[in-house]
Amino acid sequence: MAKLFVVRTFAVLAMLVLILMTLDLLGESGKILSVPGNDQGDVMRYVMMRAPQIIARFLPFSVLLGTLIAFATLSQHSEVIAMKAAGLSAHQILAPMFVASLAMAGISFAFNDIVVAPNTARLKIWQAEDYGPVPKDTGIKANVWVREGPDLINAATVTGSGAQTQLGDVSLYLRTNGSLRQVIRAREARYTGAAWKLVDVTSFDVATTEEQKFDTLTVGSDIKPDRFNYVKVDGDSLGFFPLMNAIDDLKASGRRTDNLEGILWHKLSGPLSTLLMPLLAAVAAFGLARSGALFLRAVIGMALGFAYFVADNFALAMGNLGAYPPIIAAWGPFLLFFLIGETVLVRTEE
């Protein structure tokens, strides 16, 4: 049963990827080839970066269709009835598919981290240049803000990374109870390993309106250099653990991370949704009061699967808007449809 399930799932996935990739190329190949210097090799380069996204997105849907096809075949030949007559419960019949789905979920998680995320990052950069030559990354970030407690820090430019990070045209706004008390400006700042060394410093005291100048000044012993390296984080372009680290750094700098946390948790709940598909499609195998209406049962199973994908996308959208907490946005539809699937299975079969 596991072999039957896996073979049909990957056959459906291959068919979907082929069809959807072809349809996608109908719109994008013209844009790629319209750029001077681009040729067929660039179209294949696009396919290599776009295909992993399609595979990751439609794997759960392929599992649903693969389960429906496998169950329809078994039900049509009365093999499910034979298994139940031999004393197997509905959950025991589904067990091989659950095990195979769990293995698929693990493969999907690794595939998303190792293949999909890097290719998504490269594709977005290429599309931002309208499929033209991608300029070399200078590594310079502009207008970066970091929050440390009540204080705000602005760097006009950030170069380097780690201990080699350097800030240009730095402004520190020191506040007490929400009121500005001091403004410190410096031409540049270097990380010394334990704190930041400001060069060519001007300090303005708001209460006394006095201004002082210093050649150097050491500040920010608790501010790590990595906090200046995240200007804008694209959750889809990072793997699970890099995204987790980016969220921690953004939180430390006082930025809102709810939408990124929803994407982070969905990197787990998304692959695990393959576990739900055999449960939701089980209605095609076991029937409704032994009605024998195989086509109707298959349609009901497909409708349950579609309803899950709609609810999942809706919850993620609500999470991005801040209407749902990140955990609910990522895991709510999964738990809801797990309970629905179990209820249908238990009420009709167990």
DARA-V101575 format. One record per residue. N is the residue number from 0. RES is the residue in three letters. PSI is psi in whole degrees, -180 to 180 (* if undefined). NEAR is the number of other ideal C-beta (glycine too) atoms within 12 Angstrom. Layout:
n: (N N)
res: (RES RES)
psi: (PSI PSI)
near: (NEAR NEAR)
This chain:
n: (0 1 2 3 4 5 6 7 8 9 10 11 12 13 14 15 16 17 18 19 20 21 22 23 24 25 26 27 28 29 30 31 32 33 34 35 36 37 38 39 40 41 42 43 44 45 46 47 48 49 50 51 52 53 54 55 56 57 58 59 60 61 62 63 64 65 66 67 68 69 70 71 72 73 74 75 76 77 78 79 80 81 82 83 84 85 86 87 88 89 90 91 92 93 94 95 96 97 98 99 100 101 102 103 104 105 106 107 108 109 110 111 112 113 114 115 116 117 118 119 120 121 122 123 124 125 126 127 128 129 130 131 132 133 134 135 136 137 138 139 140 141 142 143 144 145 146 147 148 149 150 151 152 153 154 155 156 157 158 159 160 161 162 163 164 165 166 167 168 169 170 171 172 173 174 175 176 177 178 179 180 181 182 183 184 185 186 187 188 189 190 191 192 193 194 195 196 197 198 199 200 201 202 203 204 205 206 207 208 209 210 211 212 213 214 215 216 217 218 219 220 221 222 223 224 225 226 227 228 229 230 231 232 233 234 235 236 237 238 239 240 241 242 243 244 245 246 247 248 249 250 251 252 253 254 255 256 257 258 259 260 261 262 263 264 265 266 267 268 269 270 271 272 273 274 275 276 277 278 279 280 281 282 283 284 285 286 287 288 289 290 291 292 293 294 295 296 297 298 299 300 301 302 303 304 305 306 307 308 309 310 311 312 313 314 315 316 317 318 319 320 321 322 323 324 325 326 327 328 329 330 331 332 333 334 335 336 337 338 339 340 341 342 343 344 345 346 347 348 349)
res: (MET ALA LYS LEU PHE VAL VAL ARG THR PHE ALA VAL LEU ALA MET LEU VAL LEU ILE LEU MET THR LEU ASP LEU LEU GLY GLU SER GLY LYS ILE LEU SER VAL PRO GLY ASN ASP GLN GLY ASP VAL MET ARG TYR VAL MET MET ARG ALA PRO GLN ILE ILE ALA ARG PHE LEU PRO PHE SER VAL LEU LEU GLY THR LEU ILE ALA PHE ALA THR LEU SER GLN HIS SER GLU VAL ILE ALA MET LYS ALA ALA GLY LEU SER ALA HIS GLN ILE LEU ALA PRO MET PHE VAL ALA SER LEU ALA MET ALA GLY ILE SER PHE ALA PHE ASN ASP ILE VAL VAL ALA PRO ASN THR ALA ARG LEU LYS ILE TRP GLN ALA GLU ASP TYR GLY PRO VAL PRO LYS ASP THR GLY ILE LYS ALA ASN VAL TRP VAL ARG GLU GLY PRO ASP LEU ILE ASN ALA ALA THR VAL THR GLY SER GLY ALA GLN THR GLN LEU GLY ASP VAL SER LEU TYR LEU ARG THR ASN GLY SER LEU ARG GLN VAL ILE ARG ALA ARG GLU ALA ARG TYR THR GLY ALA ALA TRP LYS LEU VAL ASP VAL THR SER PHE ASP VAL ALA THR THR GLU GLU GLN LYS PHE ASP THR LEU THR VAL GLY SER ASP ILE LYS PRO ASP ARG PHE ASN TYR VAL LYS VAL ASP GLY ASP SER LEU GLY PHE PHE PRO LEU MET ASN ALA ILE ASP ASP LEU LYS ALA SER GLY ARG ARG THR ASP ASN LEU GLU GLY ILE LEU TRP HIS LYS LEU SER GLY PRO LEU SER THR LEU LEU MET PRO LEU LEU ALA ALA VAL ALA ALA PHE GLY LEU ALA ARG SER GLY ALA LEU PHE LEU ARG ALA VAL ILE GLY MET ALA LEU GLY PHE ALA TYR PHE VAL ALA ASP ASN PHE ALA LEU ALA MET GLY ASN LEU GLY ALA TYR PRO PRO ILE ILE ALA ALA TRP GLY PRO PHE LEU LEU PHE PHE LEU ILE GLY GLU THR VAL LEU VAL ARG THR GLU GLU)
psi: (-40 -42 -45 -44 -48 -44 -44 -35 -48 -26 -44 -41 -44 -41 -45 -44 -43 -47 -49 -36 -39 -46 -38 -39 -27 -35 -32 -28 -36 -41 -40 -47 -14 -14 127 131 -19 145 -164 -31 -34 -32 -43 -34 -41 -42 -42 -29 -29 -36 -42 -34 -44 -42 -47 -38 -37 6 -48 -39 -37 -37 -41 -50 -39 -40 -44 -43 -43 -46 -37 -40 -46 -42 -38 -32 15 21 -32 -41 -40 -41 -41 -35 -27 -2 6 137 172 -41 -35 -36 -37 -17 -46 -36 -36 -43 -45 -38 -38 -41 -41 -38 -42 -43 -41 -43 -47 -41 -42 -42 -43 -36 -52 -50 -50 -40 -34 -42 -46 -40 -40 -39 -42 -42 -31 -26 15 41 20 -174 135 121 151 135 119 -15 7 128 146 146 63 131 140 140 132 99 -129 -9 153 143 132 132 124 -36 147 124 153 -178 162 -138 -15 8 134 138 141 141 70 139 129 127 104 129 151 121 37 -4 138 128 -25 143 125 128 143 152 -38 167 137 143 126 -2 -25 -21 -175 131 112 141 138 71 141 127 131 123 120 -39 -43 -8 28 145 134 151 142 148 -46 157 136 126 174 53 -21 2 114 149 -33 -21 -15 -1 -7 101 -52 125 125 108 -32 -20 3 148 178 -52 -41 -38 -39 -43 -39 -40 -42 -42 -39 -39 -42 -29 5 22 157 134 14 -45 -36 -36 -37 -43 -39 -50 -29 -21 -19 -48 -29 -57 -36 -13 -18 -26 -29 -30 -44 -34 -43 -30 -2 -24 -25 -24 -40 -19 170 103 38 40 -29 -2 82 -43 -43 -41 -39 -40 -41 -43 -42 -38 -40 -42 -44 -41 -37 -46 -38 -46 -37 -47 -39 -44 -39 -40 -42 -36 -40 -31 -11 5 -31 142 151 -41 -44 -41 -37 -40 -16 -55 -37 -50 -39 -49 -22 -44 -39 -48 -44 -39 -47 -44 -44 -43 -32 -25 -33 *)
near: (29 24 15 25 39 29 19 32 38 25 20 29 34 22 21 28 27 19 17 24 30 19 15 26 24 14 14 27 25 15 21 32 19 16 22 12 12 24 16 13 13 26 26 18 22 32 27 22 32 35 30 30 31 32 33 36 31 34 37 41 35 38 46 46 34 43 49 39 32 40 41 32 23 32 34 20 16 17 21 33 19 14 26 23 11 12 9 22 18 29 22 20 35 39 22 24 40 30 21 31 37 25 23 37 31 19 25 36 29 19 28 38 30 18 25 34 33 24 30 29 27 25 31 23 22 27 20 16 18 16 29 18 15 19 10 9 12 11 16 22 26 19 20 34 28 39 24 25 20 18 27 26 37 28 40 24 24 35 27 24 20 15 15 18 34 32 41 28 25 40 30 36 27 27 19 14 9 12 12 20 21 29 27 34 31 34 26 26 41 30 33 22 15 16 19 36 27 34 25 20 28 24 25 22 16 18 13 11 11 13 16 17 18 19 14 19 28 22 30 32 14 16 32 26 32 25 35 41 32 33 23 19 29 24 37 32 27 30 28 30 18 27 33 24 23 32 30 22 29 33 21 24 33 20 25 17 29 28 32 37 34 39 35 38 35 40 37 28 39 41 35 33 44 42 37 45 49 50 41 48 48 46 41 43 44 39 32 23 13 16 16 15 17 28 17 18 32 31 19 30 42 28 23 35 39 23 22 38 29 18 31 36 22 21 33 36 20 23 33 24 16 17 18 27 19 32 20 27 34 36 31 28 38 36 23 25 35 27 19 27 38 24 19 29 32 17 17 22 28 18)
